[in-house]
């Protein structure tokens, strides 16, 4: 039978981080709290989102997906078809002007019509299913991988 200390130690294992000293084989164990994990994930997500936003605005050449107006990419935004979901999925994000994205709440009617015209109804339905299944739940590994992909994509286009 395990003691309470052993059970707690096992339960904390995912939240422990080993750090090795350069002076020898001294190993420090550092506790990573859930709050710290959440902060780290938020930082990674923000970095990934900034890269995604830039990539989409460059990809779409500063042309609004819903109304067609063209401006400098610095004046445009990256708009979602499904808000708060699939924020790092290019299928769900296109360049939008401030008017469509902010004042018309994404201009979703025009957004959906254009998606269906370009990709088809079944594709649009699959995007919606993916949005509900995935949401914005990205792991650390997914965020780090996506950041690297977006850095490469952005470098190629600039």
C-alpha positions as CSV (number, residue, x, y, z in Angstrom):
1,X,0.0,0.0,0.0
2,X,1.3,3.4,-1.0
3,X,1.6,6.2,1.5
4,X,0.0,9.6,1.0
5,X,3.4,11.1,0.3
6,X,4.0,8.5,-2.5
7,X,0.6,9.2,-4.0
8,X,1.2,13.0,-4.0
9,X,4.6,12.5,-5.5
10,X,3.2,10.4,-8.3
11,X,0.4,12.9,-8.9
12,X,2.8,15.8,-9.1
13,X,5.1,14.1,-11.6
14,X,3.6,15.8,-14.7
15,X,4.2,19.2,-13.0
16,X,7.9,18.6,-12.2
17,X,10.6,19.9,-14.4
18,X,14.2,18.7,-14.1
19,X,17.0,21.2,-14.6
20,X,20.7,20.1,-14.8
21,X,23.5,22.2,-13.6
22,X,26.5,22.8,-15.9
23,X,28.8,22.3,-12.9
24,X,28.0,18.6,-12.5
25,X,25.2,16.2,-12.3
26,X,23.2,18.1,-9.7
27,X,19.6,17.9,-10.6
28,X,17.1,20.5,-9.3
29,X,13.5,19.7,-9.4
30,X,11.2,22.6,-10.0
31,X,7.5,22.6,-9.5
32,X,5.5,23.9,-12.4
33,X,2.1,25.0,-11.2
34,X,-1.1,24.8,-13.3
35,X,-1.2,28.6,-13.2
36,X,2.3,28.8,-14.7
37,X,1.4,26.2,-17.4
38,X,-1.6,28.2,-18.3
39,X,0.5,31.4,-18.6
40,X,3.1,29.6,-20.7
41,X,0.4,28.3,-23.0
42,X,-1.2,31.7,-23.3
43,X,2.2,33.2,-24.3
44,X,2.7,30.6,-27.0
45,X,-0.9,31.0,-28.3
46,X,-0.5,34.7,-28.5
47,X,2.8,34.4,-30.4
48,X,1.2,31.8,-32.8
49,X,-1.8,34.0,-33.3
50,X,0.3,37.1,-34.2
51,X,2.2,35.0,-36.8
52,X,-1.0,33.5,-38.1
53,X,-2.6,37.0,-38.5
54,X,0.4,38.3,-40.4
55,X,0.6,35.2,-42.6
56,X,-3.1,35.4,-43.5
57,X,-3.0,39.1,-44.3
58,X,0.1,38.6,-46.5
59,X,-1.4,35.5,-48.1
60,X,-4.7,37.3,-49.0
61,X,-2.7,40.4,-50.3
62,X,-4.7,42.8,-48.1
63,X,-8.0,42.0,-49.8
64,X,-11.0,41.7,-47.6
65,X,-12.5,38.2,-48.0
66,X,-16.1,39.5,-47.4
67,X,-16.4,42.8,-49.2
68,X,-13.3,42.9,-51.5
69,X,-11.8,46.2,-50.4
70,X,-8.0,46.2,-50.6
71,X,-5.8,48.1,-48.2
72,X,-2.3,47.8,-46.7
73,X,-1.9,44.7,-44.7
74,X,-1.2,46.8,-41.6
75,X,-4.7,48.2,-41.9
76,X,-6.4,44.8,-42.3
77,X,-7.3,42.1,-39.8
78,X,-7.4,38.3,-39.7
79,X,-11.1,37.4,-39.4
80,X,-12.5,34.0,-38.3
81,X,-15.5,32.2,-39.7
82,X,-15.9,30.4,-36.4
83,X,-14.9,32.8,-33.7
84,X,-12.9,31.4,-30.8
85,X,-12.3,28.2,-32.6
86,X,-9.6,26.9,-35.0
87,X,-7.7,30.2,-34.5
88,X,-4.6,28.6,-36.0
89,X,-6.2,26.8,-38.9
90,X,-5.9,28.6,-42.2
91,X,-9.2,27.3,-43.5
92,X,-11.0,29.3,-40.8
93,X,-9.1,32.6,-41.1
94,X,-9.1,35.1,-43.9
95,X,-8.1,38.7,-44.3
96,X,-10.9,41.2,-43.5
97,X,-11.2,45.0,-43.3
98,X,-12.0,46.5,-39.9
99,X,-15.5,47.4,-41.0
100,X,-16.4,43.7,-41.8
101,X,-14.5,42.1,-39.0
102,X,-15.3,44.5,-36.2
103,X,-18.4,46.6,-37.1
104,X,-20.2,43.8,-39.0
105,X,-19.1,41.1,-36.5
106,X,-17.2,39.2,-39.1
107,X,-19.8,39.7,-41.9
108,X,-20.6,36.0,-41.5
109,X,-23.2,35.8,-44.1
110,X,-20.9,37.0,-46.8
111,X,-18.0,35.0,-45.3
112,X,-20.0,31.7,-45.4
113,X,-21.3,32.4,-49.0
114,X,-17.7,32.9,-50.2
115,X,-16.5,29.7,-48.5
116,X,-19.3,27.7,-50.1
117,X,-18.6,29.3,-53.5
118,X,-14.8,28.5,-53.3
119,X,-14.8,25.2,-51.5
120,X,-18.3,23.7,-51.6
121,X,-21.0,23.1,-49.0
122,X,-19.6,19.8,-47.7
123,X,-16.2,21.4,-47.1
124,X,-17.9,24.2,-45.2
125,X,-19.9,21.7,-43.1
126,X,-16.6,19.8,-42.3
127,X,-15.0,23.1,-41.2
128,X,-17.9,23.6,-38.8
129,X,-17.6,20.1,-37.4
130,X,-13.9,20.6,-37.0
131,X,-14.5,23.9,-35.1
132,X,-16.8,22.2,-32.7
133,X,-14.5,19.2,-32.1
134,X,-11.2,21.0,-31.9
135,X,-12.2,24.4,-30.6
136,X,-9.0,26.3,-29.6
137,X,-7.5,23.4,-27.6
138,X,-3.9,23.4,-28.7
139,X,-1.2,21.5,-26.8
140,X,2.2,23.0,-26.1
141,X,3.7,20.8,-28.8
142,X,1.0,21.8,-31.4
143,X,1.6,25.5,-30.6
144,X,5.4,25.2,-30.9
145,X,5.1,23.3,-34.2
146,X,2.6,25.8,-35.6
147,X,4.8,28.7,-34.6
148,X,7.7,27.2,-36.6
149,X,5.5,26.5,-39.6
150,X,4.2,30.0,-39.6
151,X,7.6,31.5,-39.3
152,X,8.7,29.6,-42.4
153,X,5.5,30.5,-44.4
154,X,5.9,34.2,-43.5
155,X,9.6,34.3,-44.4
156,X,8.8,32.8,-47.9
157,X,6.1,35.4,-48.6
158,X,7.9,38.6,-47.3
